[in-house]
Amino acid sequence: MTTIDINCDMGESYGAFMVGEDETIMNYISSANIACGMHAGDPHVMERTVRLAKKNRVGIGAHPGFPDIAGFGRRMMEFTEEEIYQLIIYQIGGLQAFCSVHDVTLKHVKPHGALYNLAARDEKVADAIARAVYDLDSNLILIGLANSALLSAGIAAGINVASEVFADRTFTAEGFLTPRNVKGAFIYDVKDAAEQMKRIVVDQKVKAIDGTIIDLNADTICIHGDGKHAVAFAEALQTTLSNNGITIKRLGEK
């Protein structure tokens, strides 16, 4: 039986600003990547989202990013490998505390935004992140872009990794996400997104933005919680996968 995890970036509200429809999307996903207060989120939102995930039996993961609330963590920032190591530990540790209070286990770590994209290509940054995850808790699963340097670094560090693809994004011929400023980077049609995910899960292939067919293995599919059509995407994706005999299962669940 074919299985897949569906994850969503969540807990990205902060202060008086509301981002996403977390309560509704929880019904359609199996794993939640919870912002840790650097690119989004705050202590109140982190605690609330942990409680929400526990209530819905959704796997909980840390979603650390660059300290850039104004840019939502999607702007590149310069840090040394040591500083990135420290940023990752600091952010995971904060979310772990809330998990401990609510007696749930933190399952995975997925970097956010510009940090995620940097780690996909930069081996030193990827190694710093993987080392931080291993040193903090070697049982954590590290999520990275399919075929990326981050997955290789996680394997080298001795931790479990999960290969990720995106429901609402296109890919370059090299297997990376099409940059956000390039035309065609986003998939806005829900049916197109669902069909792309079905092909990736069933055939382990995807059509790149230039038409090239590339191999792409997926353990988990990401839905952006801040997207305009996030709920519709989540519902359509779950329905399409289920109708094709694909079981949705949390990362690390046997």
N, C-alpha and C positions, 0 to 999 in steps of 0.2 A: 504494500500500500504506500502510495506517495504521500509524504507529509511536508508541510511548510509552516513556518512561523510568519505571522504578520505583526510588524512592530510599528509604533507611532511615536513621534516626538511630542512630549506632553509636559504639562506643568510649566508652560512658558509665559503664563501671566505673571505680573508683578505689580505690587502696590495697587494703584487704582486702575491699572490697565489690564483688560481681559483679552487673552489670546486663545483662539481655538474653542472647540466644543468637546472638552475632555469627557464629560459624563456620558454623552451620546456615543462617541467613538469607542469608548471602552467596551461596548456591546459587540464590536466587530473585530477586535484585535486579540492577540494572545500575549504580546509583550509591550511594555511601556518604557520609553526612554525619558527619564525625568530630568529636566533642567536643574542644574545645581547652583544657581544664583550668580553665575558669571556672565553668560550671554543673555540669560532670562531667568525667571523664577525668583523666589525669595523664600525665607524660612517658612512662612505661612503657607505658601503655595506648595512647597515641597512636601510638607507634612500632610496637607490635604490630599495631594495626589497619591501619596503612598497609601493613605487610608482608602481612597477610591479604587486603586488597583487591587488591594487586598480584598475588598468587598466583591469585586468582579472576578476574582481568581485569575488575574492577569500577572504575568511575570514582570518583575521590577528590575530596571536597569538604570545606571547612572549615565547622564548625557552631558559630560563636561565640555566646555568650550573656552575660547579666548575671553578675557574680561572686557567685554565690549557690548554693554546693554544698548547703547545708541545705535550700533550697527547690527544688532541681533546676532553677533558672533560670526557674521558673514564677510567681515573685512579682514584682510591679512594683517597680522601683527608679528613683529620680530621678537622672538624669545630664544634664549639658549636652550640646548637640550636639557640641562639641569633645571632650568626654570619651568619647562614644559612638564618634566617629571614631577616637580613640586605642585604645579597647578592641578595635575591629574589626581594626585593623592589627596590634596586638599578638598577637591570637589567631591570625589567619591566618598571620602570620609564623612562629609556633611550628610550625604544621603544615607550612608550606612547607619548613622546615628538614629535617624527617623525610622529606618527599617527595624533596628534593634528595639526601639520603644514600642513598635507595633507588632513585634514578634513575627516578622516576615524575613525571608532571605533575599538579599540582593543577588540577582542572577547574572547580570551582564553589564558591560560597559561599552558605550558607543560614543566616540567623539562627535562634536557638532560642527557643522558649517565649514568655515575656512580651515579650522584645525583638522577636521576630517579629510578634507580635500588635500591638504598639505601632507598629511600622514600617508595618503594613498600613493604619493610619488617620492617623498623624501625619506630615505632609509633611516637617517639619524633621528628624525622626529618620530618615525614609527617605532624605532627601538626604544626611545625614551618613554613613549606611551605604554608599550608592551611591558617594559621593565617595571613601571609604576604599578600596573595592574598585577603583575606577578608578585611583587614585593608586598602589596597590600593584601591580596587574597588570590592565591594561585588557582582557586576553584572557579573564579569568575570567567565568563565567556567574553572574549573580545570580538565585537562586531566591526567589520571593515568592508569597504567596497570590494566586490568580487575581483579577483586577480590582482589585488593591490599589495603595495609594500607593507601595509599594516598587517595584513593576514600573514605574510611571510615572517614578519617580526614576531608576531604572537606565537607562531609555531616554533620559531627558534628559541623563544623565551620559555617554552614548555607549558603554555596555557592553551586551552581549547579556544577555537576561533569559529566564527560564523560568517559565511559569505553573504553579502547583502546586495540586493538590487532595489530599484526605486520604481514605484507604480506610476508616478507622475512625471518622470524624467526620461529623456532619450540618452543614447550612448554614442560616443565617438567610435571610430573604427579601431582605436587602440584599447577600447573597453572602459574608458573613463566616462564620467558624466559630462554631457555637453555643457560648457560654461553657461551660466545663467544669462549672460548678455548676448548670447548667440541665438539667432532666430531658430525656432524649432526645439529649443532646449526643454520646453515643457509640453506635456500631453494634457490637453484640456478636456478631451472627449473621454467620458467614463468608460464607454465600451471599448475604445481603442486601448486604454490603459489595462483593462481587464484581459483583453486578448493578448497583449504583449506579455503580461505576467503568466498567462496560461502557457504560452509558447516557451517561456524561460523555464518554468517548472517542469513541464512535460518533456520538451525536446532539448532543453539546456542550450538554447540558441536564441539570439535576438538580432533584429535588423538594425544596424547602426544608422545614424542620421544621414550618412552618405549612401546608404543602400547595402553596404557590406554586411554579410551574415557572419556573426562572430559567436564563438562558444562562450557561454556564461552560466556558471553553476550558481545556484542560489539555495541558501539555508533559511533566509529570512527576507521578507519584502517590506520596504518602508513606505508608510504613508505620512506625509507632512501634516501635522496637526493644525498648523496655521494656514493651510491652504483654503481657498474660497470654497472648494467643493470636496473637502476632506471627508465629510460624512457620507456623501454620495459615492465617492471613490471606495471607501471602506466597505460599504454595503454591497456594491457591485462586485468588488473583488472577492469578497467572501462567498457570494452567490455563485460567481463563475467558477471558482476553484471547487466548491462543493459539488456543483453540477458535473464536474469532470473527474469526480472520484478522488479529489485531493483533500486530505484531512489537514485541518489547521491545528497546530500543536505548539505549545510554548517551547522556547529554546531550553535544552537540557532535560526535557520531559521524556520519559521512556514510555 
